[in-house]
Amino acid sequence: MQNITLMILVLSLFSHRSPQETTVVERFPVNVRNDFYTGNRDPFQPSQLLKLPVGSIEPGGWIRRQLELQKDGLCGHLGEISAWLQKENNAWLQKGGEWGWEEVPYWLRGYGDLAYLLGDEDMKKEAFFWVENILKTQREDGNFGPAYSNNGKQDFWPNMIALWIMQSYYEYTHEQRVIDFMLKYSAYQLTVPDEDFLSSYWENCRGGDNLWSVIWLYNLTGDRRLLELAEKIHRNTKKWSQPTLPDWHNVNIAQGVREPATYYLVSRDSAMLSASYHVQNLARSMFGQVPGGMFGADEVGRIGKTDPRQGTETCGFVEQMASDEIMLQISGDPYWADHCENVAFNSFPAALMPDLRTLRYITCPNHVVSDAKNHSPGIVNAGPFMVMTPFSSRCCQHNHGFGWSYYAEHLVMATPDNGLATLLYNSCKTTAKVGNGIQIELEEQTHYPFEEQIRFTLHTPREVTFPLYLRIPSWCEKASAKINGKKIAVQPVAGSYVRISRKWASGDIIVLNTPMKISTHEWTANKNSVSLNYGPLTLSLRIKESYKQVDSRETAIGDSKWQENADATKWPAYEIYPESAWNYALVMPATVSVTRKSWTADDMPFTQENSPLEFKARGRQVPAWTTDEYGLCGVLPAPDAGKSPQTDEITLIPMGAARLRISVFPTEGTDSNK
């Protein structure tokens, strides 16, 4: 990214309280330390951003609605139907239990944070039950959890997820025994010989998650044994810092991208930070240029399989969002906020049914049928991986819940200079200490990304001086901001932050405007196809969707299992079929009109019917572009493929609202019918 040299200091005299200093900055000051929130201790690289404790952010608007649907949907009720979560004979609850690997911690990571975010007492009671029992599994030597091994060596992977659960639980409750538990486990890990440590596939690929917990724990305790453990974990984790990707599994890539940057905090070697950017870019250059922030790896990437009809696991979406949030915290680079929004707004929502009671294993940018057939080898792996089912592959079934929970927890973060940074825009109320220790509430109201305006209202018991940072998205060329109705005196720069330091009073109002426009992205590696964007939203062809309810017992993926007494009729699966033409080439140059509709009363914008934005363009059908021998959307046709002489008006909607969609279009020249 270009270095921003603009540092305009403006003494704003409109406030009678004190002067106002407004600047445009690329990053956050690291020569100071926040007085109220835990940052990186010496000898770590200083913190750019500090995550607020769980419970500091109360979500509102459409993100709260997603969380409520998740509570009422699969995540909230999975404990009632998944055999892996049954309490009888569960290895996380009793020694020698049958059911126990990653499933309990995968689910509890999202479920617990969901309970904290919503303040739901029944859910918190259930989450605390599991946390209590995980704590009880700790043995004399410090190890904990089910005794799961590979080739006689412990598999540390499930415990890595459990540590993240403990971090959230501690932030919410401040119970010292969590710290004692984690320190004792860390001491145990130091006793394990390197040849027996992180030796199997999943743990070796994902050791960075263990490292993130060690850094969190060191920052709280200063226990220097943790520095030795950090080095040991990095030393025994797959080398994500090497020039080539060490693994091609889509979820491993989505998680592995954060490992070098995490180790950068320990080593302070900027090459490690650069390595994470390299992984991010290399995966997308190798496995397809496609919209939605992801890449065409299906389950495992294959050279040459780069068409937008390839997809990504739902696990891949939520792990990439988590990586983006962590990378934003480590680097301060607004690129990662842009990328998180790209995945969150465009890819993740359509991986689930609107009621969040079913999901599909693989979702693609060009996705024209969602059925229970085996589409291998068109996609990898073999199985009914495109049907919407509550019993998708058990990883995504249990892991999907932390996507929206963690997103909501990272909307706003603290800065080293006792300020706040607004990073991922959504409605919420943030309670935090700023300035000289005054606790304030920053209320954010918006329908972003479906509208351009974000409004902040400050509530404080007395006047307080602190800096507030506003992220300016990289796609927004003409952002503007006002404080109490008066425009700030600097011009915001795309891909940067506006820093406003002043004495704030209760009732102060900040309004950020992020004008959106239609833009075209050409995917040169995919036959010069194009996608259309509107601000952070990618647009997809609106295909008439026909839903067929099917028995979820018949569509269940093999490794997912029902509880014996679960009522499968309450949890049906759905196949989705197209009932309108989808094989359109986009007439270029694209002339696109935008229609804004009333905001949906149920705060759920990710459906065809409820989308508050609709777009019109023109296209020509490509008769030879059909589903292929695997029952998938055919690969993009060649640029010179025959096209209908007739041009049609086509309707586009946000990609996240389209469960069947064409998001990457072949192109056609000027519309001769106009």
Secondary structure as the mmCIF struct_conf table of DSSP 4:
data_model
#
loop_
_struct_conf.conf_type_id
_struct_conf.id
_struct_conf.beg_label_comp_id
_struct_conf.beg_label_asym_id
_struct_conf.beg_label_seq_id
_struct_conf.end_label_comp_id
_struct_conf.end_label_asym_id
_struct_conf.end_label_seq_id
TURN_TY1_P TURN_TY1_P1 LEU A 13 PHE A 14
BEND BEND1 HIS A 16 ARG A 17
STRN STRN1 GLU A 21 VAL A 25
BEND BEND2 GLU A 26 ARG A 27
BEND BEND3 ASN A 31 VAL A 32
BEND BEND4 ASP A 35 TYR A 37
HELX_LH_PP_P HELX_LH_PP_P1 ASN A 40 ARG A 41
TURN_TY1_P TURN_TY1_P2 ASP A 42 PRO A 43
BEND BEND5 PHE A 44 PHE A 44
HELX_LH_PP_P HELX_LH_PP_P2 GLN A 45 SER A 47
BEND BEND6 GLN A 48 GLN A 48
STRN STRN2 LEU A 50 LYS A 51
HELX_LH_PP_P HELX_LH_PP_P3 LEU A 52 PRO A 53
TURN_TY1_P TURN_TY1_P3 VAL A 54 GLY A 55
BEND BEND7 SER A 56 SER A 56
STRN STRN3 ILE A 57 PRO A 59
HELX_RH_AL_P HELX_RH_AL_P1 GLY A 61 ASP A 72
BEND BEND8 GLY A 73 GLY A 73
HELX_RH_AL_P HELX_RH_AL_P2 LEU A 74 ILE A 81
STRN STRN4 SER A 82 SER A 82
HELX_RH_3T_P HELX_RH_3T_P1 ALA A 83 LEU A 85
BEND BEND9 LYS A 87 LYS A 87
TURN_TY1_P TURN_TY1_P4 GLU A 88 ASN A 89
STRN STRN5 ASN A 90 ASN A 90
TURN_TY1_P TURN_TY1_P5 ALA A 91 LEU A 93
BEND BEND10 GLN A 94 GLN A 94
TURN_TY1_P TURN_TY1_P6 LYS A 95 GLY A 96
BEND BEND11 GLU A 98 GLU A 98
STRN STRN6 TRP A 99 TRP A 99
BEND BEND12 TRP A 101 GLU A 102
HELX_RH_AL_P HELX_RH_AL_P3 GLU A 103 LEU A 118
TURN_TY1_P TURN_TY1_P7 GLY A 119 GLY A 119
HELX_RH_AL_P HELX_RH_AL_P4 GLU A 121 LYS A 136
TURN_TY1_P TURN_TY1_P8 THR A 137 THR A 137
TURN_TY1_P TURN_TY1_P9 GLU A 140 ASP A 141
BEND BEND13 GLY A 142 GLY A 142
BEND BEND14 GLY A 145 GLY A 145
STRN STRN7 SER A 149 ASN A 150
TURN_TY1_P TURN_TY1_P10 ASN A 151 GLY A 152
STRN STRN8 LYS A 153 GLN A 154
HELX_RH_AL_P HELX_RH_AL_P5 TRP A 157 THR A 173
HELX_RH_AL_P HELX_RH_AL_P6 GLN A 176 THR A 191
BEND BEND15 VAL A 192 VAL A 192
HELX_RH_3T_P HELX_RH_3T_P2 ASP A 194 ASP A 196
BEND BEND16 PHE A 197 LEU A 198
BEND BEND17 SER A 200 SER A 200
HELX_RH_AL_P HELX_RH_AL_P7 TYR A 201 CYS A 205
TURN_TY1_P TURN_TY1_P11 ARG A 206 ARG A 206
HELX_RH_AL_P HELX_RH_AL_P8 GLY A 207 THR A 221
TURN_TY1_P TURN_TY1_P12 ARG A 224 ARG A 224
HELX_RH_AL_P HELX_RH_AL_P9 ARG A 225 ASN A 236
BEND BEND18 THR A 237 THR A 237
TURN_TY1_P TURN_TY1_P13 TRP A 240 SER A 241
BEND BEND19 GLN A 242 THR A 244
BEND BEND20 PRO A 246 PRO A 246
STRN STRN9 HIS A 249 HIS A 249
HELX_RH_AL_P HELX_RH_AL_P10 ASN A 250 GLY A 256
TURN_TY1_P TURN_TY1_P14 VAL A 257 ARG A 258
HELX_RH_AL_P HELX_RH_AL_P11 GLU A 259 SER A 267
HELX_RH_AL_P HELX_RH_AL_P12 SER A 270 MET A 286
BEND BEND21 PHE A 287 PHE A 287
BEND BEND22 PRO A 291 GLY A 293
BEND BEND23 GLY A 296 GLY A 296
STRN STRN10 ASP A 298 ASP A 298
BEND BEND24 GLU A 299 GLU A 299
STRN STRN11 VAL A 300 VAL A 300
TURN_TY1_P TURN_TY1_P15 ILE A 303 GLY A 304
BEND BEND25 ASP A 307 ASP A 307
TURN_TY1_P TURN_TY1_P16 PRO A 308 ARG A 309
STRN STRN12 THR A 312 GLU A 313
HELX_RH_AL_P HELX_RH_AL_P13 THR A 314 SER A 331
HELX_RH_AL_P HELX_RH_AL_P14 PRO A 334 ASN A 342
HELX_RH_PI_P HELX_RH_PI_P1 VAL A 343 SER A 347
BEND BEND26 PHE A 348 PHE A 348
HELX_RH_3T_P HELX_RH_3T_P3 PRO A 349 ALA A 351
STRN STRN13 LEU A 352 LEU A 352
TURN_TY1_P TURN_TY1_P17 PRO A 354 ASP A 355
BEND BEND27 LEU A 356 ARG A 357
STRN STRN14 LEU A 359 LEU A 359
BEND BEND28 TYR A 361 TYR A 361
STRN STRN15 ILE A 362 THR A 363
BEND BEND29 PRO A 365 PRO A 365
STRN STRN16 ASN A 366 HIS A 367
STRN STRN17 SER A 370 SER A 370
BEND BEND30 ALA A 372 LYS A 373
TURN_TY1_P TURN_TY1_P18 SER A 376 GLY A 378
BEND BEND31 ILE A 379 ASN A 381
BEND BEND32 GLY A 383 PRO A 384
TURN_TY1_P TURN_TY1_P19 PHE A 385 MET A 386
BEND BEND33 VAL A 387 VAL A 387
STRN STRN18 MET A 388 THR A 389
TURN_TY1_P TURN_TY1_P20 PRO A 390 PHE A 391
BEND BEND34 SER A 392 SER A 392
HELX_RH_AL_P HELX_RH_AL_P15 ARG A 394 ASN A 399
TURN_TY1_P TURN_TY1_P21 HIS A 400 GLY A 401
HELX_RH_AL_P HELX_RH_AL_P16 PHE A 402 GLU A 409
TURN_TY1_P TURN_TY1_P22 HIS A 410 HIS A 410
BEND BEND35 LEU A 411 LEU A 411
STRN STRN19 VAL A 412 ALA A 414
TURN_TY1_P TURN_TY1_P23 PRO A 416 ASP A 417
BEND BEND36 ASN A 418 ASN A 418
STRN STRN20 LEU A 420 THR A 422
BEND BEND37 LEU A 424 LEU A 424
BEND BEND38 SER A 427 SER A 427
STRN STRN21 CYS A 428 VAL A 434
TURN_TY1_P TURN_TY1_P24 GLY A 435 GLY A 437
STRN STRN22 ILE A 438 GLN A 445
TURN_TY1_P TURN_TY1_P25 TYR A 448 PRO A 449
BEND BEND39 PHE A 450 GLU A 452
STRN STRN23 GLN A 453 HIS A 459
BEND BEND40 PRO A 461 ARG A 462
STRN STRN24 VAL A 464 ILE A 472
TURN_TY1_P TURN_TY1_P26 SER A 474 TRP A 475
BEND BEND41 GLU A 477 LYS A 478
STRN STRN25 SER A 480 ILE A 483
TURN_TY1_P TURN_TY1_P27 ASN A 484 GLY A 485
STRN STRN26 LYS A 486 LYS A 487
BEND BEND42 ALA A 489 VAL A 490
TURN_TY1_P TURN_TY1_P28 ALA A 494 GLY A 495
STRN STRN27 SER A 496 TRP A 504
TURN_TY1_P TURN_TY1_P29 SER A 506 GLY A 507
STRN STRN28 ILE A 509 ASN A 513
STRN STRN29 ILE A 518 TRP A 523
HELX_RH_3T_P HELX_RH_3T_P4 THR A 524 ASN A 526
TURN_TY1_P TURN_TY1_P30 LYS A 527 ASN A 528
STRN STRN30 SER A 529 TYR A 534
TURN_TY1_P TURN_TY1_P31 GLY A 535 PRO A 536
STRN STRN31 LEU A 537 LEU A 541
STRN STRN32 GLU A 545 VAL A 550
HELX_RH_AL_P HELX_RH_AL_P17 SER A 552 THR A 555
TURN_TY1_P TURN_TY1_P32 GLY A 558 ASP A 559
STRN STRN33 TRP A 562 TRP A 562
TURN_TY1_P TURN_TY1_P33 GLU A 564 ASN A 565
HELX_RH_3T_P HELX_RH_3T_P5 ALA A 568 LYS A 570
BEND BEND43 TRP A 571 TRP A 571
STRN STRN34 ALA A 573 PRO A 578
BEND BEND44 SER A 580 SER A 580
STRN STRN35 TYR A 584 VAL A 587
BEND BEND45 MET A 588 PRO A 589
STRN STRN36 SER A 593 ARG A 596
HELX_LH_PP_P HELX_LH_PP_P4 SER A 598 THR A 600
TURN_TY1_P TURN_TY1_P34 ALA A 601 ASP A 602
BEND BEND46 ASP A 603 ASP A 603
BEND BEND47 THR A 607 THR A 607
TURN_TY1_P TURN_TY1_P35 GLN A 608 ASN A 610
BEND BEND48 PRO A 612 PRO A 612
STRN STRN37 LEU A 613 GLN A 621
TURN_TY1_P TURN_TY1_P36 PRO A 623 ALA A 624
STRN STRN38 THR A 627 THR A 627
TURN_TY1_P TURN_TY1_P37 GLU A 629 TYR A 630
BEND BEND49 GLY A 631 LEU A 632
STRN STRN39 CYS A 633 CYS A 633
HELX_LH_PP_P HELX_LH_PP_P5 GLY A 634 ALA A 638
TURN_TY1_P TURN_TY1_P38 PRO A 639 ASP A 640
BEND BEND50 PRO A 645 GLN A 646
STRN STRN40 ASP A 648 PRO A 654
HELX_RH_3T_P HELX_RH_3T_P6 MET A 655 ALA A 657
BEND BEND51 ARG A 659 LEU A 660
STRN STRN41 ARG A 661 ILE A 662
BEND BEND52 VAL A 664 VAL A 664
STRN STRN42 PHE A 665 PHE A 665
STRN STRN43 THR A 667 GLU A 668
TURN_TY1_P TURN_TY1_P39 SER A 672 ASN A 673
#
